[in-house]
Amino acid sequence: MQLVGLLIPADFEVSAFAALSVFEAANAVLGEERYITRVLSEEGGSIGGAFGVEMTTHAIAAPEFDTLLVAGAGTVTATSPRVIAFLRQAAHASRRVAAIRLGTFALAEAGLLDGRRATTHWAFADELKQGFPKVIVEDDSIFVEHGAIWTSAGMSASVDLAMALIERDIGADAARAVASQLVIGQRRYGRQQQRPETIALEPKSDRVQMALAHARANLRAPLTVEELADAAHLSPRQFSRVFSEETGFSPARAVEKLRLDAARLLVSQGRLAIDLIARETGFGDPERMRRAFQRAFGQSPREVRHAANPQVGF
């Protein structure tokens, strides 16, 4: 039996509780109460969060948790000396401490991230870098593990973080069963991007959306402008003009973005060989994919794979 604490501040974000659903689902899959959760605050009692939500909490005391999750408010707020002292104690007494979104700032204030890799929501990454220069900020990772300290981008990424925690506890097969219980169709791993390249592709017309859907389904094919224009029922010239107006990218650049997102996901998962991923995502050969990765991410596919899952081979 493992005790999981969730420390929340005043004006806490409701999304922080999504992580607890993963531990709840793990209990259901295991058929036992493997995890017991407890919600904490500095003073205990009822505190208010976003959307007028009220939560009854336990006051922080001597840490007794296997896992301590630390949530934040909607904006960066100062952490009280009492909470900082509690976090420092928990870092020694708990098996692991994990921050959700702006909870990373509390760990940084406590000095727990000095010299460590960490992440937070991309919109606050620069503030984290400037306020805590000793932290090695990975501003485009879903979550980061450095020793016994974990940090995540928050929002939906807190679920990815919690899934990684329970996979470490109960194994990959049981974690897949938990993902199925939660109707998670695709697991995300730590070094996957917070802001995928394809987020920028938001066309307004059905025709351009049809072309992108065709491209996603046929990444292995050459995907010429003529082919995409045919999928959109436009002439190549008209298609190129409309596509650029709606997305801000040329068709060729958009296709490369789609290929990069698909390839990075497959590389991070660590299940397929690099050369096979290069073929399946349309790069053709590993060297071409490596050059594209270096341009887009500043890392080779092998480096991305190792960072996402160090124990996986190449």
N, C-alpha and C positions, 0 to 999 in steps of 0.2 A: 504494500500500500504506500503510495507516494502523495505527499501533500503539495498541492500547487497553489501558490498565492498570486493574486492579481492586485497590485498596488495602484490605486487610482487617486488622482488629485481632484480638487474642486473643479467644476466645469469639465469633467472628464468626457472623452469621446466615447459614444456608445459603441462604435465599431470595435473598440478594444475587447469587448466581450465575445466577439466572434472566435477568438482564439480558444476560449473555454469550451466552445462547442466541439472542438476536436478532441479534447480529453473526455468529454461526455460520450462522444461516439466511440472512442477507444474502449471505454467501459462496456458499452453495449456489445461491441464485437468480441471482446474477451470474455463476456459473460460473468464479470466480476467487478467489484469496485476497486480497480487498480489505482485510480486517481481520485483524490478528494480535493475539492477546490474551496478556496476561501478568499473573499474579497476584503481588501484592507484599505485603510486610509490613515492619515496621521492621527486624527483624534477619535476615529471610530464613529459609530452612529450613522445617521442618515445624512448623505451629502447629495448635492444636486449636480447634474451633468447636462449635456446638450439636450435640446428639445424638451427641457423641463423634466427629464427623467430623474427620479430619486432612487438612491441605492443605499441599502443598509449595509454597513461595513463593520469590520473588527478593527480596533486600534492596533497600530504597529507596536510590537514588543520585541523580545529577544527572538531573532530569526529561528524558525524551526522547519523551514521548507526545503523540500527536495529541489523544487523549481520555483523561482520567483519571477513573475512577469511584471514589468513596470510600464504603465500606460502614461499618456500625457493628456494635456488639455488641447483645445483647438488651436491655441497659439503658444509660443514659447513663454513660460513663466518661471520665475525664480523658485528654486527648491529650498525648503526650509532647512536649517541646520539639523533639526531632529531627524528629518527624512534622510539627509545625507549620511548621518551617523548610522542610521538603520541600514542603508544600502551598503555601506562599507562593511558592516558586520555580516550582512547577508552574503556578500561576495566571498567571505571566508567560511561561513557556516553552511551555505547551500551548495548543492552539486552544480547548479548552473543558475545564472541570472540572465534574463532576456528582456530587452526593451522593445516596446511597440511604438512605432512612429516617433512622436516627440518625447517619449520616455527616454530616448537616447540622450537627450540633453541632461536629464537628471543623473544618469550614469556618468556623463562627462563632468558634471559639477562635482560629483563625488570622487573624481580622479580615477575612476575604474576603467576608463578608456585610454588613458595616457599610453602612447606607444602601441595601441591596438588598432586593428582595422575595425571599422564600424560604418553603419549606414543610418539614414533617416529618410523621411519623405524628400523627394528631389527638390521641392519648393523651399526647403529649409536647409539644404546641404551647405550652401555658401555661408549661412549664418553659423552653422556648426563649425565649419572650417575656420572662420574668423574668430569666433569666440573661444575655440579650444584647439589651438594650433598643434598640440601634441597628439591629437587624434588623427589617425590615418583614415580619412573619409572616402568611402567608396560610394559616390553619389548616384550611381545608376544600378546598384544591386538590389534585388528583392529583399534578401536578408544576408547577414554576415555572421559567421561563427569565428571567434578568435579565442581559443582556449575555452574557459568556462563561461565566457561572456558572449551573448548573442544579441544582435540588434536587427530590427526590421524596418521596412519602409512604412509599415502600418497599413490601415484600411484592409484590403483583401490580402495583402502580404503577411498580415499577422496569422492568417490561416496557414499559409505556406510555411511560415516559421514553426508554428505548432505542429504541423505535419512532420517536419524534419525532426523535431524533438521526440515525438512519439515513435517515429521510425527508428531512431537511435535506441529507444527503450525496448520496443516489442518486435523489431525486425521488419524487413521490407514487405513480406507477404501479408502480415497482419495490418501494416500501414496501408497497403492497397485496399484491403477490406474496409478500413476506416474511410478512405477516400470514396469508395463506392457508397458507403452509408451516407456520406455527406453530399453525394451526387457531384463529386469533383471529377470532371472528365479528363483533365490534364494537369498532372502535378507540375508545379514550377519549382525550380531549384535556385539556390542562392544567387548565383551570378547572372541569372536572367535579368534582362533590362526592366527597369521601372517604366521606361517610356520606349516601347518598341519603335523601330524605324517606321513601321506602317501606321502608327497613330496619326501621322501627318496626312495620310491618304484618306480624305473624307469627302468624296465626290458628292455632288448634289443630284446629278441625274441618274436615272436608272441605267442608262446605256453605259456610262463609265463604270458604274458598279458592276454591271454584267461583265465588262472586260476584266475588271480586277478579280471577280469570282472565277472567271475562266483561267486567269493567270495562276491563282492560288491552287487550282485543281490540276494544273498542268506544268508545274515548275520544271519538270525534267525536260520539257520540250523547248525548242529554240525561242518561242514566243516573240515572233516578229511583230512589227507594227501592223502589217497586213493581217496577221492572224487575230490580233487583238481588235482591230477595226472591224473585222468580220463578226467577231463575237458581240460587238456593240452595234452592228448593223449601220455602220457609217463608212464613208470612204476613208482611206488612210490619211489623206490630208486634213479632212474635217475632224477625224478622230484625234489626231495629234494636237490640233488647235484646241478642241474642247477639253481634252484630257489635261493639257497644261494649264488652261484657264481654271479648271475646277480643283486640281490637286497641287499646282505649283511645281510639278515635276514633269520631265519628259517621260514618255512610256518606258524607255530603256532604264532610266534611273529608278522609276517605280518598281519595275520588275526586279532590279537588283536589291532594292529594299525588301521586297517580299522574300527573295531567296535568302538574304542575310538573316531575317527573322526566323525563317524555317530552319536554316542550317544551325543557327546559334542554339535554338531549342534542342535540336537533335544532338548536337555536340555536348551540351550541358547534361543531357540525360545519361550519356555515357554508354548507351546500349549498342550503337552501330559503329562500325569502323569509319574513320575519317574519309577514306577514299570512297566508300559507299555513300556517305552523306553528300559528298561533293557531286556525285553522279545523280543522286535522287533529287537534289535541289537545283539542278541545272547548271552548276558551275563547271561540270565536265571532268575536271581533274583537281586534285588536292592543292596544287600550287596556285592555280587561279583563285580557289577559295581562300587560301592563306593570304594572298595579296588583298583580297576584298575585306577580310577580317582585320588585317592590319590597318587599312584605310579607315574602316568604320569604327573599330573598337580599340585599336592600339594594341591588340593581342593576336596571337596566332590561334587557330582552332585548338591546338594541343594545350596552350596556356589557358584558354577558356575552360576546357574540359577539366584540367587539373585543379583550377581554382574552384569550379563548381562541385567537384567530387574527387578529392585527392586520391582515394583508394582505387578509382577506376583506371584501368590500363588504357593503352592507345590502340 
